[in-house]
Amino acid sequence: MPIVNRIADQHREITEWRRDFHAHPELLFDVHRTASSVADKLKAFGCDEVVTGIGRTGVVGVIRGWKGKSDKTIGLRADMDALPIEEATDLPYKSTVPGKMHACGHDGHTAMLLGAARYLAETRNFAGTAVIIFQPAEEGGAGGKAMVQDGLMERFGINEIYGMHNYPGMPVGEFGLRPGAIMAAADYVQIDIEGKGAHAARPHLGIDTVLVGAQIINALQSIVSRNVDPLEAAVVSICMFHAGSTDNVIPQTAQLRGTARSLIPEVQELLEKRVPEIAETTAKLYGAKATVKYRRGYPVLKNHAVQADFAASVAAQIAGADKVDTSLAPVMGAEDFSFMLNARPGAFIFVGNGDSAGLHHPAYNFNDEVIPIGTSYWAKLVETALPA
């Protein structure tokens, strides 16, 4: 595997950065320690510009090549935020913050891009400009959207944009991507149910919101099984059910929250239509009232064909063509890098994390063996896209 030697030599130090980020997780836009550390490192590397506060707490480093002249600028993006999960590992560098952990590998993403930034700032073996982007609030806060709205693309003259995410279950040393839709749109669903409270021993005098909520949850599953084309993909998951406060009272109200996911606009429109219809009519059937809030969230993440082919060719330089899956099946997870790909052409690639716990699991840990692979990918992407 042709890992860049200079990067391989820095594997231990980049790993130390990663583990420091892991031990000090921060949520959403509140990534002040992480962003400060990133900015300090970019300045120490000798970046031509280091700008903070893009999209509230995002950090951007600018590195200009010195070999030849080119007006082309490409952006490389990593996410910095963690998740509100209590870590369930015994790692020596486990989270020091109760209720927060890096359960999605953003600590690894940030460290790898920092490693690439140092290499690129030292070697500058390219013509043009590399814009190194560290984004807050990927986990539900739409930090990618905030950075785009803050003028990221225009301010730094970005022509193309690239992202990368680790993939548990994919062997270390392998990559995967596809042109077109590769990650789903994620919409927010909230259903507030109004019934009639009663003593648990006299249910006939009330309207049981727990029963109504359960029936709504069951009925919503018919959308995917009976309304969506079997050849298309959709997910409707109710993940929160709040009702009652004791064991002998039928609660007056209940609330359901969840997510609806899709890969094409037609399915997204269907979900937006059917979720309220089913919830409202099911509640009415039992004498209750359901009020539905359906809010569109992250859009579908779509790789641009030309840039996806290019990203695959760069990954093949690192891993070998036989280790790059260019027709990876789409996943129904969501990513706010989609906002950046809606603003500029580019591609999002997955890199194997090996046999680890899944993303968002309390036992998850980013695999440090991935660091020289992902870091080399970033470096080669710049040198290949902006040849000296």
C-alpha positions in Angstrom: 0.0 0.0 0.0 1.8 3.2 -1.2 1.3 5.4 1.9 3.2 8.6 1.8 6.4 8.0 3.7 6.5 11.4 5.2 3.0 10.9 6.6 3.8 7.4 7.8 6.6 8.9 9.8 4.2 11.2 11.6 1.6 8.4 12.4 2.3 8.4 16.1 2.0 12.2 16.5 -1.2 12.4 14.5 -2.5 9.5 16.7 -1.7 11.6 19.8 -3.8 14.5 18.4 -6.6 12.2 17.7 -6.6 10.7 21.1 -6.5 14.2 22.7 -9.6 15.1 20.7 -11.2 11.9 21.8 -10.6 12.6 25.5 -12.1 16.1 25.2 -15.3 15.7 23.1 -17.5 18.8 22.4 -21.0 19.0 20.9 -22.5 20.9 18.0 -21.2 24.5 17.7 -19.6 24.4 21.2 -16.3 23.1 19.9 -14.2 25.9 21.2 -11.3 23.8 22.6 -11.1 21.6 19.4 -11.3 24.6 17.1 -8.7 26.5 19.1 -6.3 23.5 18.9 -7.0 23.1 15.2 -6.3 26.8 14.5 -3.1 26.8 16.6 -1.8 23.8 14.7 -2.6 25.3 11.3 -0.7 28.4 12.2 2.2 26.4 13.4 2.3 24.4 10.2 2.7 27.7 8.3 -0.6 28.0 6.5 -0.9 31.1 4.4 -4.2 32.0 6.2 -6.0 30.7 9.2 -9.6 32.0 9.7 -11.8 31.2 12.6 -15.5 31.8 13.2 -16.7 30.6 9.8 -20.2 29.1 10.5 -19.9 30.3 14.1 -17.0 28.0 15.2 -15.6 26.6 12.0 -11.9 26.9 11.1 -10.4 27.3 7.7 -6.7 27.0 6.7 -5.4 28.2 3.3 -2.3 26.6 1.7 -1.1 27.9 -1.6 1.1 25.7 -3.8 4.4 27.1 -5.1 5.1 25.0 -8.2 3.5 26.6 -11.2 0.5 28.8 -11.4 -3.1 27.8 -11.2 -6.3 29.6 -10.3 -8.0 26.3 -9.2 -8.9 25.9 -5.5 -10.2 22.7 -3.9 -11.7 22.3 -0.4 -11.1 19.4 2.0 -13.5 19.1 4.9 -13.5 17.3 8.2 -16.0 17.5 11.0 -15.1 18.2 14.7 -18.1 17.6 16.9 -18.9 14.6 19.1 -22.2 13.1 20.3 -24.3 13.2 23.6 -23.4 9.6 24.4 -21.8 8.1 27.6 -18.7 6.2 26.5 -18.6 2.5 27.3 -14.9 1.7 26.8 -11.9 1.3 29.0 -9.5 3.2 26.7 -6.7 5.1 28.4 -7.8 8.1 26.4 -11.6 7.7 26.9 -13.9 10.7 27.2 -13.2 12.9 30.2 -16.6 14.6 29.8 -19.6 12.8 31.2 -22.3 12.1 28.7 -20.2 13.1 25.7 -18.0 11.0 23.4 -16.6 10.8 19.9 -18.8 8.0 18.8 -18.6 8.8 15.1 -14.9 9.2 14.4 -14.8 12.9 14.0 -11.8 13.0 16.2 -10.1 10.8 13.5 -11.4 12.9 10.7 -10.0 16.1 12.2 -6.6 14.5 13.0 -6.2 13.1 9.5 -7.0 16.4 7.8 -4.6 18.2 10.2 -1.9 15.7 9.2 -2.5 16.4 5.6 -2.5 20.1 6.2 1.0 19.9 7.8 2.3 17.8 4.9 0.9 20.1 2.3 2.2 23.2 4.0 5.7 21.7 4.3 5.9 20.3 0.7 3.7 22.5 -1.4 4.2 20.2 -4.3 1.1 21.4 -6.1 -0.1 24.4 -8.1 -3.2 26.2 -7.0 -4.8 26.5 -3.5 -5.9 23.9 -0.9 -8.6 25.1 1.5 -8.6 23.0 4.7 -12.0 23.1 6.3 -12.9 22.0 9.9 -16.6 22.1 10.5 -18.7 22.2 13.7 -22.1 20.7 14.3 -22.4 17.9 11.8 -24.4 15.8 14.3 -27.7 17.5 13.8 -26.7 21.2 13.9 -26.2 21.7 10.2 -22.8 23.2 10.6 -22.1 22.6 7.0 -25.0 24.7 6.0 -23.9 27.4 8.4 -20.4 27.5 6.8 -21.9 27.7 3.3 -24.3 30.5 4.4 -21.3 32.3 5.9 -19.8 32.6 2.5 -17.3 29.7 2.7 -17.2 28.9 -1.0 -17.2 32.5 -2.3 -14.7 33.9 0.3 -12.1 31.3 -0.4 -12.9 30.8 -4.1 -13.5 27.1 -3.8 -14.1 25.3 -7.1 -14.5 21.7 -5.9 -15.1 20.2 -2.4 -14.3 16.8 -1.0 -15.2 14.9 2.2 -14.4 11.6 3.9 -15.9 9.5 6.6 -14.8 6.3 8.3 -16.9 3.1 7.7 -17.1 0.4 10.4 -17.2 -3.1 8.9 -15.2 -2.1 5.8 -11.6 -3.5 6.1 -8.8 -1.1 6.9 -7.1 -0.1 3.7 -10.2 0.0 1.6 -12.4 2.8 0.3 -15.9 3.0 -1.0 -18.1 5.5 -2.9 -20.5 5.9 -5.8 -21.7 8.7 -8.1 -25.1 10.1 -7.3 -27.0 9.6 -4.1 -24.9 7.9 -1.5 -26.5 9.2 1.8 -30.1 9.9 2.6 -32.1 13.0 3.3 -33.0 13.1 7.0 -36.3 14.7 8.0 -37.5 15.4 11.6 -40.9 14.1 12.8 -42.7 15.1 16.0 -46.2 13.9 16.8 -48.0 15.4 19.8 -51.0 13.4 21.0 -53.9 14.8 23.0 -56.2 12.3 24.7 -58.0 12.2 28.0 -56.3 11.4 31.3 -57.9 8.9 33.6 -57.2 6.5 36.5 -55.5 3.4 35.3 -58.2 1.3 36.9 -60.9 3.1 34.9 -59.5 3.3 31.3 -63.0 3.4 29.8 -63.4 6.9 31.2 -60.3 8.2 29.4 -58.6 8.2 26.0 -55.3 6.4 26.3 -52.5 8.3 24.6 -50.1 5.4 25.2 -52.3 3.1 23.2 -52.8 5.7 20.5 -49.1 6.3 20.3 -48.4 2.6 19.9 -51.0 2.3 17.2 -49.5 5.3 15.3 -46.1 3.8 15.5 -47.3 0.5 14.0 -49.4 2.2 11.3 -46.4 4.4 10.2 -44.5 1.2 9.3 -47.0 0.7 6.5 -45.6 3.7 4.6 -42.4 1.9 3.7 -43.9 -1.6 3.3 -47.0 -0.5 1.3 -46.6 3.0 0.0 -43.0 3.2 -1.2 -41.9 1.4 -4.4 -40.0 -1.7 -3.3 -37.1 -0.7 -5.6 -36.7 2.6 -3.7 -35.4 3.2 -0.2 -37.1 4.8 2.7 -36.9 4.7 6.5 -39.5 5.8 9.1 -38.2 5.4 12.6 -39.9 6.6 15.8 -37.1 6.8 18.3 -38.7 8.6 21.3 -42.0 8.0 23.1 -42.7 10.2 26.0 -45.9 9.7 28.0 -46.9 9.7 31.6 -45.0 9.9 34.9 -46.4 7.1 37.1 -47.8 3.6 36.9 -51.5 4.2 37.7 -52.4 7.2 35.6 -53.4 7.1 31.9 -51.6 10.2 30.6 -53.4 13.1 29.0 -50.7 13.7 26.4 -47.9 11.8 24.7 -45.2 12.8 22.2 -43.4 10.8 19.6 -40.3 11.9 17.8 -38.4 10.3 15.0 -36.8 10.5 11.6 -37.9 9.9 8.0 -35.2 9.2 5.4 -35.2 9.0 1.6 -32.8 9.0 -1.4 -35.0 10.7 -4.0 -37.3 13.7 -4.0 -40.4 11.7 -4.9 -40.0 9.4 -1.8 -39.3 12.4 0.4 -42.5 14.1 -0.7 -44.5 10.9 -0.1 -43.1 10.6 3.4 -44.0 14.2 4.1 -47.5 13.6 3.0 -48.2 10.2 4.5 -46.7 10.6 8.0 -49.3 13.4 9.0 -52.2 11.6 7.3 -51.6 8.3 9.1 -50.9 9.9 12.5 -53.9 12.2 12.4 -56.4 9.7 11.2 -55.1 6.9 13.5 -55.5 9.2 16.5 -58.9 10.3 15.4 -60.0 6.6 15.2 -59.4 6.3 18.9 -60.9 9.6 19.8 -57.6 11.4 20.3 -56.0 14.3 18.4 -52.5 14.2 16.8 -50.6 17.3 15.7 -47.7 16.6 13.4 -44.6 18.6 12.8 -42.6 17.4 9.8 -39.4 19.4 9.1 -37.0 18.7 6.3 -33.4 18.4 7.6 -30.2 17.4 5.7 -30.7 16.9 2.0 -29.6 13.9 0.1 -25.9 13.7 -0.3 -25.1 13.3 -4.0 -21.7 12.8 -5.4 -21.0 14.5 -8.7 -20.0 12.0 -11.3 -16.7 13.5 -12.5 -15.4 14.3 -9.0 -16.5 10.8 -7.7 -14.4 9.2 -10.5 -11.5 11.4 -9.6 -11.8 10.6 -5.9 -11.8 6.9 -6.7 -8.7 7.2 -8.8 -6.9 9.0 -6.0 -8.0 6.3 -3.5 -6.7 3.7 -5.9 -3.3 5.4 -5.8 -3.2 4.7 -2.0 -5.0 1.4 -1.7 -4.9 -0.2 -5.2 -7.8 -0.3 -7.6 -9.1 -3.6 -6.2 -9.5 -2.0 -2.8 -11.8 0.8 -4.0 -15.5 0.0 -4.3 -16.9 2.5 -6.8 -20.5 1.1 -6.6 -20.9 1.1 -2.8 -24.6 0.7 -1.8 -26.1 3.9 -0.5 -26.6 4.2 3.2 -29.6 5.7 5.0 -27.5 7.7 7.4 -27.3 11.5 6.7 -24.5 14.0 6.4 -24.6 17.7 6.2 -21.7 17.7 3.8 -24.6 17.5 1.4 -25.0 21.3 1.8 -21.5 21.8 0.5 -22.0 19.4 -2.4 -25.1 21.4 -3.3 -23.0 24.5 -3.4 -20.0 23.1 -5.4 -19.2 19.9 -7.3 -17.3 17.3 -5.3 -17.4 13.9 -3.8 -17.7 12.1 -0.4 -15.7 8.9 0.1 -15.8 6.3 2.9 -12.6 4.8 4.3 -12.6 1.4 6.1 -12.5 1.4 9.9 -12.2 -2.3 10.2 -14.1 -4.6 12.6 -15.1 -1.9 15.1 -18.4 -1.1 16.9 -20.9 0.8 14.7 -21.2 4.5 14.4 -23.0 6.2 17.3 -22.4 3.2 19.5 -21.1 3.8 23.1 -18.3 1.2 22.4 -17.2 2.8 19.1 -13.6 3.9 18.6 -11.9 5.3 15.6 -9.2 2.9 14.3 -5.8 4.6 14.4 -4.5 2.3 11.7 -6.6 4.3 9.3 -4.7 7.5 10.0 -1.8 7.2 7.4 -4.3 5.9 4.8 -6.8 8.7 5.1 -4.1 11.4 5.5 -2.3 10.1 2.4 -5.5 10.2 0.5 -6.0 13.9 1.4 -2.5 14.7 0.4 -2.6 12.8 -2.9 -6.0 14.3 -3.7 -4.5 17.8 -3.6 -1.3 16.9 -5.5 -3.3 15.1 -8.2 -6.1 17.7 -8.5 -3.6 20.6 -8.6 -0.5 19.1 -10.4 2.7 21.1 -10.2 
